[in-house]
Amino acid sequence: MNSPQFSAEPSSNDTAGRDLTVSDVPGLRPQASGDDRAPLVFDVIIAGCGPTGATLAAELRLHGVRVLVLDKETEPASYVRIVGLHIRSIELMAMRGLLDRLLENGRKRPAAGFFAAIPKPAPKGLDSPHAYLLGIRQPVVVDLLERHAAALGAQIRRGSAVAGFAQDDEGVTVELADGEQLRSRYLVGCDGARSTVRKLLGVGFPGEPSRTETLMGEMEVGVPHEEIAAKVTEIRETRQRFWLRPFGEGIYSVVVPAAGVGDRAEPPTLEDFKQQLRALAGTDFGVHSPRWLSRFGDATRLAERYRVGRVLLAGDAAHIHPPTGGQGLNLGVQDAFNLGWKLAAQIRGWAPETLLDTYQTERRPVAEDVLDNTRAQMELHSTEPGPQAVRRLLTELMDFDEVNRHLIEKITAISIRYDFGEGPDLLGRRLPDIDVHHGRLYELLHRGRGLLLDRTGRLTARGWSDRVDHLTDPTAALDAPCVLLRPDGHVAWIGDDQQDLDAHLARWFGEPTEGEYTERRNGYRE
């Protein structure tokens, strides 16, 4: 074939936009009279409507899964905290057609200076057209993701806290704080570091408690910017956990080490900030009128398991670490992209037997690596002579492009390679947003399906066309004859042999549709 061709089937069995009933769930019936369990109306209940929970809800809805998101808070957080979306998260947003809306509300910044805040420029030639940091208000991110999920048909209930649950062979009964009982096939805890779901599930959360704490807030100041900038520059020569950054309209973001480790449940006071500013800078800069005040520690913990039966964990419910490097929100969103299509496949009935278990085998090692790099970064923030000597040495080493690139790719998650077995280096890695005929690759992934990108024109995904789209494009900017992409953009297969492709389609996307596959096989014999 000499011209690009794209084939895709429309999604089916979608109930977006109308109320869900028991009859909406294939193969399920209302509980018999006398059964005290609630009717199984939902496929998945998600506890927590932060970035991870909202992303997961949207990913599930792309596949017609019936989703209810519960959040104990009656309203989203009102305080305005600036977060950074790293390269891989930006790519994922582009895959689902959300990036333009985020760009309208954020600001691009260089992909540099992430590791322990060591000020080095971004390496040249990072393998992504989205090689930047997107600074954006966290409430904007949450609102956009929540609206996206709702537009796809997810139900979201605020002011509803999970108080208990019990699982059996058919599903999970979830009890809310007000006594109401709900039932679904699966429950996913995206309910944060103090996850109720994780605690009730009895999953261990080993790691290290906080040894240091940092105060963070937004407030007005009473001195000129020039005076603040000069003092901050002086102090940051030895203390990286200190800054006052203009936020606009006279508001500053203030970060300062706390006097000690306190009760995380108790927010700090403005006087706490003043005392610490005076202790370190000799002045409190006249801070007043705070918008919000909080504290964070350097606790580092990782859930022993991400899945127990029909209950799973994602985001901060599965892992916590210090915010250095800005990886927390990104790690949770990437969990959701990995889990969403796999859980949907399980519910839709086409998942290979071990597919859902690959969520833990792929994502938990990634979290382990993030915990390790944040531990290392926190050591480099220490003012002790030993860590400061190591920091100076690493600063010199980062002048080598290979060192700087390795650390930036680690922080931004573009170097992740899942273990799919032996094969070319690209196998298991994400495919960047390459040029394809009349556009970009990620424009073809908006529906959250697999994709066969075929430069030979000889292959087919028939038999899996309800799960995998097919683009024949000899001009695609790809150094391989053909690749099979998972819905999260990772390369599941590379080659040009139809039989080998069929085996990998079955490995990731289950058994083929019998009629279509048989018709194709008969066509080959003729």
C-alpha positions in Angstrom: 0.0 0.0 0.0 1.3 3.4 -0.9 -1.3 5.7 0.8 -2.1 6.0 4.5 -5.3 4.3 5.6 -6.9 4.3 9.1 -9.6 1.9 10.2 -11.5 2.1 13.5 -14.8 0.7 14.7 -17.2 2.9 16.8 -17.3 2.2 20.5 -20.3 0.1 21.5 -22.4 -0.6 24.6 -22.0 3.0 25.8 -24.5 4.3 28.3 -23.1 7.8 28.7 -25.7 10.5 29.3 -28.5 8.4 30.9 -29.2 6.9 34.4 -27.7 3.5 35.1 -29.9 0.5 36.1 -29.1 -3.1 37.0 -30.2 -4.1 33.5 -27.5 -1.9 32.0 -24.8 -4.4 33.3 -24.6 -7.4 30.9 -25.2 -10.7 32.6 -26.3 -9.3 36.0 -29.6 -9.4 37.7 -31.1 -7.7 40.7 -30.4 -9.5 44.0 -33.0 -12.0 45.0 -35.6 -11.0 47.5 -34.2 -11.2 51.0 -30.6 -10.6 49.9 -29.3 -7.7 52.0 -26.8 -6.7 49.4 -27.4 -3.6 47.3 -28.1 -4.1 43.5 -25.0 -4.4 41.4 -25.5 -1.2 39.4 -21.9 0.0 38.9 -19.0 -1.7 37.3 -16.4 0.4 39.3 -16.6 2.6 42.3 -13.7 5.0 42.7 -13.0 6.5 46.2 -11.5 9.9 45.7 -12.0 12.6 43.0 -8.5 14.1 42.8 -6.4 13.9 39.6 -5.9 10.2 39.9 -9.5 9.3 40.5 -10.9 11.7 37.9 -8.4 10.4 35.3 -9.2 6.8 36.0 -13.0 7.5 35.7 -12.5 9.0 32.3 -10.3 6.2 31.1 -13.0 3.7 32.2 -15.8 5.6 30.5 -13.9 5.6 27.2 -14.7 1.8 27.2 -18.3 2.2 28.4 -17.6 1.1 31.9 -20.2 2.3 34.5 -18.4 4.4 37.0 -19.3 6.1 40.2 -16.7 8.5 41.8 -17.1 9.2 45.5 -15.4 12.0 47.4 -15.7 12.8 51.0 -15.3 16.6 50.5 -18.4 18.5 49.5 -16.4 20.8 47.2 -13.0 20.6 45.5 -10.1 22.2 47.3 -10.3 25.9 47.0 -6.7 26.8 47.6 -4.5 27.5 44.6 -1.4 25.4 44.5 0.8 25.5 41.5 1.8 22.0 40.2 4.0 21.0 37.3 3.0 18.5 34.7 6.1 16.7 33.4 6.7 15.5 29.9 5.1 12.0 30.2 1.9 13.4 31.8 1.7 16.1 29.1 2.0 13.4 26.5 -0.8 11.4 28.1 -3.1 14.5 28.1 -2.3 14.9 24.4 -3.3 11.3 23.8 -6.8 12.0 25.1 -7.2 15.4 23.4 -7.0 17.4 26.7 -3.7 19.2 26.2 -4.9 22.3 24.5 -7.3 23.1 27.3 -4.5 22.7 29.8 -2.1 24.9 27.8 -4.7 27.6 27.8 -4.5 27.7 31.6 -0.9 27.0 32.2 2.6 28.2 31.5 5.4 26.4 29.7 8.7 26.3 31.5 12.0 24.6 30.6 12.4 21.0 31.5 15.3 21.7 33.7 16.5 22.0 37.3 14.2 19.3 38.6 16.7 17.0 40.3 17.3 18.3 43.9 16.8 21.8 42.4 20.3 21.8 40.9 20.2 24.6 38.4 21.3 22.9 35.1 19.8 23.7 31.7 17.5 21.2 29.9 19.4 18.6 27.8 19.2 19.1 24.1 17.1 16.9 21.9 14.8 15.3 24.5 12.7 12.8 22.6 9.3 14.5 22.7 7.6 17.4 21.0 6.3 18.2 24.5 9.7 18.7 26.1 8.7 21.3 28.7 7.2 21.6 32.2 3.7 22.9 32.3 3.1 25.0 35.4 -0.6 25.1 36.2 -2.9 25.6 39.2 -3.9 22.3 40.7 -7.6 23.2 41.0 -7.6 23.9 37.2 -6.2 20.4 36.6 -8.7 18.7 38.9 -11.6 20.7 37.4 -10.7 19.9 33.8 -10.2 16.1 34.6 -13.5 16.0 36.6 -15.4 17.7 33.8 -13.9 15.4 31.2 -14.9 12.3 33.2 -18.4 13.7 33.7 -18.8 14.6 30.0 -18.0 10.9 29.2 -20.7 9.8 31.6 -19.0 9.2 34.9 -21.2 9.9 38.0 -19.6 12.0 40.6 -20.9 12.3 44.2 -19.3 14.7 46.6 -19.8 14.7 50.3 -19.9 10.8 50.2 -17.2 9.1 52.3 -16.4 5.4 52.2 -16.7 3.9 55.7 -16.5 0.2 54.9 -16.7 -2.4 52.3 -16.9 -6.2 51.8 -16.0 -8.1 48.7 -17.1 -11.5 47.4 -16.8 -13.5 44.2 -19.3 -11.2 42.3 -18.4 -7.7 43.5 -17.9 -5.3 46.3 -20.5 -3.8 48.7 -19.4 -0.3 49.7 -20.9 1.3 52.8 -20.9 5.1 53.1 -20.5 7.2 56.2 -24.3 7.8 56.2 -25.1 4.1 56.1 -26.0 3.9 52.4 -24.8 0.8 50.7 -23.7 0.6 47.1 -22.4 -2.3 45.0 -20.0 -2.6 42.1 -17.8 -5.2 40.5 -14.6 -3.4 41.6 -13.5 -0.7 44.0 -10.5 1.5 43.5 -9.0 3.5 46.3 -7.7 6.9 44.9 -8.3 8.5 48.3 -4.9 9.8 49.2 -2.1 9.2 51.5 -4.4 8.4 54.5 -6.5 6.1 52.3 -9.5 4.6 54.0 -9.7 2.0 51.4 -6.1 0.9 51.9 -6.5 0.7 55.7 -9.8 -1.2 55.5 -8.2 -3.6 53.0 -5.4 -4.3 55.5 -2.6 -3.6 53.0 0.7 -2.7 54.7 2.2 0.7 53.9 5.8 0.3 55.0 8.5 3.0 54.7 9.9 5.9 56.7 8.0 8.5 58.7 8.8 12.2 58.3 12.1 13.3 59.6 11.7 16.9 58.5 8.7 19.1 57.6 8.3 22.1 55.3 5.8 24.9 55.6 4.1 26.0 52.3 1.5 28.6 51.7 0.4 31.6 49.7 0.2 35.1 51.3 0.8 38.8 50.7 4.1 40.5 51.7 5.0 43.9 53.0 8.4 44.6 51.4 9.6 45.3 47.8 10.2 42.4 45.5 13.9 43.4 45.0 14.6 43.0 48.8 12.9 39.5 48.8 14.7 38.3 45.7 18.1 39.3 47.1 17.6 37.6 50.4 16.1 34.4 48.7 19.1 34.2 46.4 21.5 34.4 49.4 19.7 31.8 51.5 19.2 29.3 48.6 22.9 28.9 48.2 22.7 26.5 51.1 19.0 25.9 51.7 16.9 24.6 48.8 13.8 24.3 50.8 13.3 28.0 51.0 11.7 30.4 48.6 9.3 33.3 48.1 8.0 33.4 44.6 5.6 36.0 43.2 2.3 34.5 42.3 0.6 37.6 40.9 -1.6 40.3 42.4 0.8 40.8 45.3 0.6 37.2 46.3 3.7 35.1 47.0 4.2 31.4 47.3 6.2 30.9 50.5 8.2 27.7 51.4 10.3 27.5 54.5 11.6 24.6 56.7 9.5 24.0 59.7 10.9 24.1 63.2 10.2 20.4 63.7 7.9 17.5 62.8 4.3 18.3 63.9 0.8 17.0 63.6 0.0 16.8 59.9 -3.7 17.0 60.7 -3.1 20.5 62.2 -2.4 23.2 59.6 0.3 25.7 60.5 -0.4 29.2 61.5 0.8 32.5 60.0 2.9 33.0 63.1 4.6 29.7 62.4 5.7 31.1 59.0 6.8 34.4 60.5 8.9 32.7 63.2 10.7 30.5 60.6 11.3 33.3 58.2 12.8 35.4 60.9 15.0 32.5 62.1 16.4 31.9 58.6 16.2 35.3 56.8 16.3 37.7 59.8 13.0 39.1 58.6 9.4 37.9 58.1 9.1 40.1 55.0 5.9 41.5 56.5 3.8 38.4 55.4 0.1 38.8 56.0 -3.4 37.8 54.6 -2.7 34.1 53.8 -4.8 32.4 51.2 -3.9 28.9 52.5 -1.3 27.4 54.7 -0.1 23.8 54.8 2.8 21.6 55.8 4.4 18.5 54.1 6.9 16.0 55.4 9.4 13.7 53.8 7.6 10.5 54.7 8.2 7.8 52.1 5.9 4.8 51.9 4.8 2.2 49.4 1.8 -0.2 49.5 2.8 -3.8 49.8 0.2 -4.7 47.2 -1.8 -2.7 44.6 -4.6 -5.3 44.3 -6.4 -7.6 46.7 -9.2 -9.4 44.8 -11.7 -6.8 43.5 -10.1 -3.9 45.3 -7.2 -1.9 43.9 -5.1 1.1 44.9 -3.8 4.0 42.9 -2.1 7.4 43.3 -1.2 8.5 46.9 -3.2 5.6 48.3 -0.5 3.4 46.9 2.7 5.5 47.4 3.8 8.7 49.1 7.1 10.6 48.9 8.5 14.1 49.4 7.4 16.6 46.7 11.0 17.3 45.5 11.1 16.9 41.8 7.4 17.4 41.5 6.6 13.8 40.7 3.6 13.1 42.9 0.6 14.2 40.8 2.3 12.9 37.7 2.8 9.4 39.2 -0.8 9.1 40.2 -2.2 10.2 36.8 0.2 7.7 35.1 -1.1 5.0 37.4 -4.6 5.7 36.2 -3.7 5.5 32.5 -2.0 2.2 33.1 -4.9 0.7 35.1 -7.9 2.2 33.2 -7.9 0.1 30.0 -6.9 -3.1 31.9 -9.7 -2.8 34.4 -12.1 -2.0 31.5 -10.9 -5.1 29.6 -11.6 -7.2 32.7 -15.1 -5.8 33.0 -15.8 -6.1 29.3 -14.8 -9.7 29.3 -11.9 -9.7 26.8 -8.9 -9.3 29.2 -6.3 -12.0 29.1 -6.1 -13.9 32.4 -3.1 -12.0 33.8 -3.7 -8.6 32.3 -5.1 -6.9 35.4 -2.2 -8.2 37.5 0.3 -6.4 35.2 -1.0 -3.1 36.7 1.0 -3.9 39.9 4.0 -5.6 38.1 4.4 -2.5 35.9 3.5 0.4 38.2 4.9 -0.7 41.5 8.5 -0.8 40.3 8.0 2.7 38.9 6.9 3.9 42.3 9.9 2.3 43.9 12.2 4.2 41.6 10.4 7.5 42.4 10.7 6.8 46.1 14.4 6.1 45.7 15.1 9.3 43.7 13.2 11.5 46.1 15.1 9.9 49.0 18.3 10.8 47.2 17.1 14.4 46.5 16.1 15.0 50.1 19.6 14.0 51.2 21.0 16.5 48.8 18.8 19.2 50.4 20.5 18.7 53.7 22.7 21.4 55.1 25.1 18.9 56.6 28.7 18.9 55.2 28.6 15.4 53.8 25.4 15.8 51.7 26.6 19.3 50.6 29.8 17.7 49.4 27.9 15.1 47.4 25.6 17.9 46.0 28.7 19.8 44.8 30.1 16.7 43.1 26.7 15.8 41.4 26.5 19.4 40.2 29.8 19.0 38.5 28.7 15.6 37.0 25.5 17.1 35.6 27.7 19.1 33.3 28.0 15.8 31.3 25.0 15.6 29.0 24.5 11.9 29.7 24.2 12.5 33.4 21.8 15.5 33.1 19.7 13.6 30.5 19.5 10.5 32.6 18.2 12.4 35.6 15.7 14.6 33.6 14.3 11.6 31.8 13.9 9.8 35.1 12.0 12.7 36.8 9.8 13.3 33.7 9.0 9.5 33.3 10.0 9.3 29.6 12.7 6.7 30.3 10.2 4.1 31.7 10.5 0.7 30.1 8.1 -2.0 31.2 9.4 -5.5 31.0 7.6 -7.2 28.1 10.4 -9.7 27.5 13.3 -9.8 25.1 13.2 -7.5 22.1 14.4 -4.2 20.7 15.0 -1.3 23.1 11.8 0.4 22.0 9.7 -2.6 23.3 8.0 -1.6 26.5 8.7 2.1 26.1 6.3 4.8 25.2 6.2 5.9 21.6 6.6 9.7 21.3 4.1 11.8 19.4 5.6 11.2 16.0 4.4 12.6 12.6 1.9 10.4 10.8 0.0 11.2 7.6 -2.0 14.4 8.0 -1.3 14.8 11.7 0.3 13.4 14.8 0.2 10.0 16.3 -1.5 10.9 19.6 -4.5 12.3 17.7 -5.3 8.6 16.9 -5.3 7.6 20.5 -8.1 9.9 21.8 -10.5 7.0 22.2 -8.2 5.0 24.5 -7.9 2.0 22.2 -4.9 0.0 21.0 -3.3 0.9 17.7 -1.5 -1.1 15.0 0.9 1.3 13.2 1.8 -0.5 10.0 4.4 0.9 7.6 4.3 -2.3 5.4 0.7 -2.4 4.3 0.7 -6.2 4.8 -0.6 -6.6 8.3 -4.1 -6.5 9.8 -5.8 -6.4 13.2 -9.0 -8.0 12.0 -10.4 -10.1 14.8 -9.5 -7.3 17.3 -11.0 -4.3 15.5 -13.4 -3.7 18.3 -10.4 -3.1 20.6 -7.5 -2.1 18.2 -7.4 0.6 15.5 -5.2 0.1 12.4 -3.2 2.8 10.6 -1.3 1.9 7.4 1.2 4.6 6.7 4.4 4.0 4.9 5.5 7.6 5.7 5.2 7.4 9.5 8.3 8.7 11.3 9.1 5.3 12.8 12.3 3.3 12.7 10.5 0.0 12.6 8.3 -1.8 10.1 5.3 -2.0 12.4 4.4 -1.5 16.1 1.5 -2.4 18.2 0.6 0.2 20.8 -1.4 -0.3 24.0 -4.0 2.3 24.9 -1.4 4.0 27.3 1.0 4.5 24.3 3.5 1.8 25.3 5.0 -0.4 22.5 3.7 -3.9 23.0 5.1 -5.5 19.8 7.6 -4.7 17.0 7.9 -6.7 13.8 6.4 -7.5 10.4 5.1 -11.1 10.8 1.3 -11.6 10.9 1.5 -14.8 13.0 3.7 -13.1 15.6 1.4 -10.1 15.6 -1.6 -12.3 16.2 0.1 -13.8 19.2 0.8 -10.4 20.7 -2.7 -9.1 20.0 -4.0 -12.1 22.0 -1.5 -11.5 24.7 -2.6 -7.9 25.3 -6.1 -7.7 23.8 -7.5 -11.2 24.5 -9.0 -13.7 22.1 -10.2 -12.4 18.7 -13.8 -11.9 17.6 -14.6 -15.4 16.2 -16.5 -14.4 13.1 -14.2 -11.7 11.9 -11.1 -13.7 12.7 -12.4 -16.9 11.0 -13.4 -14.9 7.9 -9.9 -13.5 7.8 -8.2 -16.9 8.2 -10.5 -18.4 5.4 -9.5 -15.5 3.2 -5.8 -16.4 3.7 -6.5 -20.0 2.7 -8.2 -19.0 -0.5 
